[in-house]
Structures are given as structure tokens and as C-alpha cells.
Amino acid sequence: MEPRLKPLDPAAARLRAAAGFTLIELMVVIVIISIIMSLAVLSFHDREGEREAREARALAARVQAARETALFNGEDLGILFERDGYRFLHYRDGQWVPADPDSPLRGRRLPEDLELELYLEGLRVDFDPRAEKLLPQVMILSSGEVTPFEVLIADGRRPDALLAVDALGNAELEMET
């Protein structure tokens, strides 16, 4: 008695293996990959204005820390703003010197696509990249008083973060649309 199942012809087996995936299988894989990619993009994408607001809140916290440092140590501090960041300065021996790199008041560079604009008494301050001396635009006195200022942090799109700091160091964040 002969077995009912015949062994596959080697040529037929090769042809069947070379047939590949069906169109339905490929479409299912593409849909799964698309879903995973969209979730990844959504999880990495900040809400509009979130980075600007986060940078403004970080600046407000640093201004408050600088104010407390000035009060506690009885020394005058300053903030030197630049288009792409800011630095805290100490007034020592008749000159302004940058804060130590290990200090909580060390300089801060904004992420590459963010820029800031500084306003004093409602007027925009132009930054001079050629300035040789470290001269702060904002003073934080040992009495706790702060030069009132506004900083706009933007990436060229809306919304932008506007941080306003008053003479007592109180900060208010507003999102501009």
C-alpha cells in the first residue's frame, strides 16, 4: 500500500517558499508600524510653547535663587543676557565676574532653536556680541531688589513665553499667542 501523501517535489517547494508574503500580510505590518511611529512622534513632540514656558520657569527659579543668594551673602549680582542664553555675574573687587561653572547660578544656553529678547522699562535691549566687558543688564542687589525686566523666549513660531520680573523679584509667566 502506497502512502496517500506524496512528498513535495523539490522544485514546487522552492516555488512556494519564493512566493513571499500576501498583500494582506504586508498591509497589516505597515499598519502596525504606522501606529508605532505615530505614538513615538506624539510622545516626543512637545505641546506648542511648552519648551518656551519651561525655559521661562527655569529662568524665574534662577532669578529667585540669585535674589536669595544676594540677600544671604550680602553681595550684588547681575544677569548678562545674550540672544541664546544668560549668565549670572558676581560683583567682586570692583569688577563683574561670571558665576562658577559648578554653581546653581552658572550660565545657561537655550536650546538651539530658541532665542530670547530682553526688555527694560518697555524698551527692547540690543545685544552686542562684540562687548568685551562683562556688564549685566539686570542687577540683583544685596537688599533683594531686582531691576524690573521682561524676557520673551521664542522659537519663531507662536506661542512665545513672556516672563516679567518686578522689583521685588516676583515673576509672572504669560504665553503670547
N, C-alpha and C positions, 0 to 999 in steps of 0.2 A: 504494500500500500504506500502510495506516494503522499508526502505531506501536501496539504492544501495550500499553504503559503509558499510562494516561490521566493527565493532570495532575490533581492533587488539587483537589477543589472547595474554594474558599477557606473556606467555612463548615465543612467537615469538618476542615480543617487547624486552625482556631481551636478547634473542639471537642476535638481531640486534644491541643492544647497546654494547654488548660484542665483536662485530666483530672488533672494533678499527679503525685504520687508514689504508688507502690503501697504497700500496708501493709507488705510485706516490706522495702522500701527504708527506710521510716520506722523500723521496728524495728531495723534494722541501725545506723542513725545513732544512735538512742537508746542502744543497747548500747555503741557506741564512745564516746559522750560520757560514759556512766556509768563506764566503765573509766578514762577520763582523769581524771574528777573524783575517783574513789576513790584513784587514785595521787597526785593532788595533795594530797588531805586527809591521806593517810598520810605523805607526805614533810614536811608542815608540822606534824604533830601530834607533840609531844614524848612520849616514854615517860613514864609516871606517875612523878613525883618527880624527873625529870631537871632541870627548871629549879631546883627547890629545892636539889638537890645541886650544881648549877653555881654558884648564888649562895653556898652554904656554902663551896665550894672557893675562890671568889674572895675571900671574907672571910678565910679561913685564909691565903691568899697575902698579902693586905694586912697582916694581923697580923704575919706573918713579916717583911715588908718594913719595917713600923714598928719592930719589935724591932731589926732590923739598923740602921735609921736612928738609933734611940735609942742603941745601943751605939757606933756610929761617930761620931756628933756629940756624945755625952755630954750629951744632953738628955732630959728626961722628956716622954713623950707620953701621950695619953689617947684613949679611944674613947667618944664620946657616942652611945648607941643610941637610936633612936626606933622607933616601930611600923613605919614604912615605909622605914627605912634607918639609916645610921650615918655619923658624921663623925669624923675624926681631928683631935685638938687638940694644939697645942704649948703648953708652959708657958714663957711669956716675960714677963719683967719683972713677975713676981708675978701673972700672970693667964693664963687659958686662951684661946687664940686659934685659930680654925679654920685648917686647912692651906690653902695656896694652891690656887686652883681649877685651876691647871696642874700641881700636884704629883701624883705617883702616889698620895699619901695623901689626895687630895681626897674630899669626901663622896660617898656612894653612895646613890641612891634605888633601892629594889627595884621590879621591875615592879608595875604597878597592883594585881594581884590577890594578890600575896604580902605576908605580914606576918611580923614576927619577934617572938619573945619572948626576953627575957634572963633568965637565972638566975644568981645569985651565991650561992655556998655552998648550993645546992639550993633557994633561995627565989626565986620569981618577982619581978622588978622591975617596978613600975608606972611607966609613962612619964607625965610631966607635961608636956602640950603648952604650958602657961602659964609654964613655967620661963623666967625672964628671964636668968639667968646660965648661961653655958656651963660645966657641971660634968660631967666624964666619969664614967661608972660603972666603967670599966675603966682601970687605969693600966698603962703600959709604961715601966718605969724605965730610967734610963741604964745600970744594971747588967745589963739584959737580962731582969729579972724581969717577969712579967706577972701581973696579977690573974687567978686562975683563973675561968673563966666558961663557961657553956653558952648557945648560941643555938639556938632552934628556928625554922626557916624553914618556913612553911606557907602553903597556899592554901585551907584549909578542907576539903580532901579528903586522903586518905591516898595515898601515904606522905609523911611530913614528913622534912626533913633536920635532924638534931641535930648541931651542931658543938660539941665540947668542947675547950677550950684549957686546958692546965695552966700551972703557974707558970713553966715554962721556955719557954713559947711553943709547945710541941708540940701539934699539932691532930689530933683524931680525928673522922672523919665517920661517922655512923651513920644509916641510914634507918629510921625508925619506921613500922611498918605498923599 
